Amino acid sequence: MSGTIDESIRHAISKFAHLHLVCNEEAGKRLVQLGEEARRIHVIGSPDIDIMLSGSLPSIDKAKARYDIPYGHYGIFMYHPVTTDYPNLGKKIQEVVDALLESGRDYIVIYPNNDKGSEILLNEYKRMEGERRFCLYPSLRFEYFLTLLKHADFMIGNSSAGVRESSVYGIPAIDIGSRQEGRYSLEKSRNLQHVDESREEILEAIGHAQEYRFEAKQFGDGKSAERFMELLRGPDIWDFAVQKRFVDLSSIL
C-alpha cells in the first residue's frame, strides 16, 4: 500500500472503528471531519515514540557492528513505490539515484516495500551495489534502525519515518515526491524539506540539510502506553455502544 491508496484504507479503518486512539489533536480533528463522535476520540501519542525515547535501544557501535556499517557520517535512504503514479516511477527513481550518486555522501539504503513497482526501484538500486558509499539492506530490525536514525546526518526518501520519527530526534529529513502529501506541515515540521523527484532539487536539499536540525514532539512524548493503560482501567471507553452514528458538522457549527 502506498500513495493515495493508503489514505483510502485509513479512512475505511477509521469508519469501522468505534474507538479512536490518536497521536495528536490534529489527527483527532480529522476524525471529527469524517463524522466521528468527539467523545470516542482519545489523544495518547504514537506508541513507537515510547520506544524511541526509551533507554533500551542498542548503542550506535553495536548497531554499526551488527550491519557492518563503516561510516562515521551517513544519510539514510528509504523510498517506496507510489502505486498511483506507476507509469512515471522509472523516470523518477532514476533522478533520485542520480542525485544520490552525485552527492558524494555515504548512505544506508533500505529496500522498498513489495508494492507494485518495487521491482523497478530495485533494478535502479543495482547502480549503487558495489559502491563503497552505499550499504544496501532488505530490512533492519526496528530498534537498530532507530539507533542508526538517531545518529544519521539526515534522512531522505518518501518513507513515513522521514515525516514522523526523524522529527523526534531532530534529524534533518528530505521528503521526495507525493507519497506523504498532506501528512505534515512544513511550518510545524521544521526539520523537513520537500522536493520533487528532481536531481537538482535533491542535491540542493542535501546541501542545506544541516540547517534543518530541529526536534519536534508533535506525534507524542513517549507516554502513550501509560495513557493507554489509564484508559483501559477507567470506565470511559467501556460505556460506548458499538452502534455508531454520523456527526454532521453543519449541525454543530
C-alpha positions in Angstrom: 0.0 0.0 0.0 1.4 3.4 -0.9 0.4 6.7 -2.4 -3.2 7.7 -2.1 -4.3 4.0 -1.7 -3.0 4.3 1.9 -5.3 7.2 2.6 -8.4 5.3 1.4 -7.6 2.4 3.6 -7.0 4.6 6.6 -10.4 6.2 6.1 -12.1 2.8 5.8 -10.5 1.5 9.0 -11.5 4.7 10.9 -15.1 4.3 9.9 -15.1 0.6 11.0 -13.7 1.5 14.4 -15.9 2.7 17.3 -13.0 3.9 19.4 -10.0 6.0 18.3 -6.7 6.4 20.0 -4.7 9.1 18.1 -1.3 10.6 18.2 -2.3 14.3 18.4 -5.1 16.8 18.4 -4.8 17.3 14.6 -5.5 13.6 14.0 -8.5 13.9 16.3 -9.9 16.8 14.3 -9.5 14.8 11.1 -11.7 12.1 12.6 -14.3 14.6 13.6 -14.3 15.8 10.0 -15.1 12.2 9.0 -18.2 12.3 11.1 -16.8 10.6 14.2 -18.0 11.5 17.7 -15.5 13.5 19.7 -16.2 11.5 22.8 -14.9 8.4 21.1 -11.5 10.0 20.3 -8.6 10.0 22.8 -5.2 11.6 22.2 -2.5 9.4 23.6 0.5 9.8 21.3 2.2 7.4 19.0 3.5 4.1 20.6 6.6 3.9 18.5 7.8 7.2 20.1 7.7 5.4 23.5 10.4 3.1 22.1 12.3 5.9 20.5 12.7 7.8 23.8 13.3 4.7 26.0 16.7 3.8 27.3 16.7 0.3 25.9 17.9 1.0 22.3 21.2 -0.6 21.2 24.3 1.6 21.1 25.5 3.1 17.8 28.6 0.9 17.9 26.5 -2.2 18.4 24.2 -1.2 15.5 27.1 -0.5 13.1 28.8 -3.8 14.1 25.6 -5.8 13.5 25.2 -4.4 10.0 28.8 -3.9 9.1 28.5 -0.2 8.6 31.8 1.5 8.2 30.7 5.1 8.0 31.3 7.9 10.6 28.7 10.1 8.8 25.9 8.9 6.7 22.4 9.5 5.3 19.5 7.0 5.4 17.6 6.5 2.2 14.2 4.8 2.1 11.9 5.2 -1.0 8.7 3.2 -1.7 6.8 3.0 -4.9 3.8 5.2 -5.3 1.3 2.9 -6.9 -1.0 5.7 -8.1 1.9 7.1 -10.2 3.2 3.8 -11.5 3.8 4.9 -15.2 6.3 7.6 -14.1 8.1 5.6 -11.4 11.1 4.5 -13.6 11.9 8.1 -14.6 11.5 9.4 -11.1 13.7 6.9 -9.3 16.4 7.4 -11.9 16.5 11.0 -11.0 16.7 10.1 -7.3 19.5 7.6 -7.7 21.4 10.0 -10.0 21.3 12.6 -7.2 22.5 10.2 -4.5 25.4 9.0 -6.7 26.4 12.6 -7.5 26.1 13.9 -3.9 29.3 12.2 -2.8 27.8 11.2 0.6 27.7 7.8 2.3 24.3 6.1 2.6 22.5 3.3 4.4 19.9 2.2 1.8 16.8 0.2 2.9 14.9 -1.7 0.3 11.3 -0.6 -0.6 8.2 -2.4 0.4 6.8 -5.0 -2.0 4.1 -2.8 -3.6 3.6 -2.8 -7.4 6.7 -1.1 -8.8 9.2 -2.3 -6.2 11.0 -4.3 -8.9 11.6 -1.0 -10.9 13.2 0.5 -7.8 15.4 -2.5 -7.0 16.6 -2.6 -10.6 17.7 1.0 -10.3 19.3 0.3 -7.0 21.7 -2.1 -8.8 23.6 1.1 -9.8 24.5 1.5 -6.1 25.6 -2.1 -5.5 29.4 -2.5 -5.1 29.8 1.2 -4.5 31.8 1.9 -1.3 29.5 4.7 -0.3 26.3 2.6 -0.2 25.3 -0.1 2.2 22.1 -1.8 1.0 19.8 -3.9 3.2 16.4 -5.6 2.6 15.4 -4.5 6.1 16.7 -3.6 9.5 15.4 -4.5 13.0 13.3 -1.6 14.2 15.3 -0.9 17.4 18.6 -0.9 15.4 17.0 1.3 12.7 16.1 3.8 15.4 19.7 4.0 16.7 21.0 4.5 13.2 18.4 7.2 12.5 19.3 8.9 15.8 22.9 9.2 14.7 22.3 10.0 11.0 23.3 13.2 9.3 19.9 13.2 7.5 17.2 11.0 6.1 16.0 11.1 2.6 13.2 9.4 0.6 9.4 9.1 0.9 9.0 6.9 4.0 6.8 8.0 6.9 9.8 7.6 9.1 11.2 10.8 7.4 8.0 12.6 8.4 7.4 11.2 11.9 10.4 9.5 13.6 13.1 11.9 12.2 11.5 14.9 13.9 11.6 13.2 17.3 15.4 13.1 17.1 15.7 16.4 15.3 17.3 14.7 12.3 17.1 16.7 9.0 14.8 14.9 6.5 14.2 15.4 2.8 10.8 14.2 1.7 10.7 13.4 -2.0 7.6 13.4 -4.2 3.9 12.9 -3.4 3.7 9.8 -1.2 3.5 11.7 2.1 1.5 14.6 0.7 -1.0 16.1 3.2 0.6 14.2 6.2 2.7 17.1 7.5 3.1 20.9 7.6 6.5 22.4 6.8 5.7 25.1 9.3 5.3 22.6 12.2 7.9 20.0 10.9 10.8 22.4 10.8 13.3 19.5 10.2 11.7 18.8 6.8 12.4 19.9 3.3 10.1 18.8 0.4 11.4 18.3 -3.1 10.2 16.6 -6.3 12.0 13.7 -7.9 14.5 16.1 -9.5 18.2 15.6 -9.4 18.9 19.3 -9.0 16.3 19.8 -6.2 17.5 16.8 -4.3 21.2 17.8 -4.5 20.3 21.3 -3.3 18.3 20.0 -0.4 21.2 17.7 0.7 23.5 20.6 0.6 21.2 22.5 3.0 20.2 19.5 5.2 22.1 20.6 8.4 20.1 23.8 8.5 17.1 21.7 9.4 18.2 20.1 12.6 15.1 20.7 14.8 13.3 18.5 17.3 9.5 18.2 17.5 7.2 16.2 19.7 4.0 16.7 17.7 3.3 13.0 17.4 3.9 12.0 21.1 6.0 12.4 24.1 6.9 8.8 25.0 4.0 8.2 27.3 1.4 6.7 25.0 1.5 3.3 26.8 0.8 4.9 30.2 -2.2 6.8 28.7 -3.5 3.6 27.0 -3.4 1.7 30.3 -5.2 4.5 32.1 -8.0 4.3 29.5 -8.2 0.5 29.9 -8.5 0.8 33.7 -11.1 3.6 33.6 -14.8 3.4 32.7 -15.0 5.8 29.8 -14.1 3.5 26.9 -16.3 0.7 28.1 -19.6 2.6 28.1 -19.9 3.2 24.4 -22.3 1.3 22.2 -20.7 -0.4 19.2 -23.5 1.1 17.1 -22.2 4.4 15.7 -23.8 7.5 14.4 -22.6 10.0 11.9 -22.0 13.5 13.3 -23.0 16.2 10.8 -20.6 19.1 11.3 -23.1 21.5 10.0 -25.3 20.7 12.9 -22.7 21.7 15.5 -21.1 24.7 13.8 
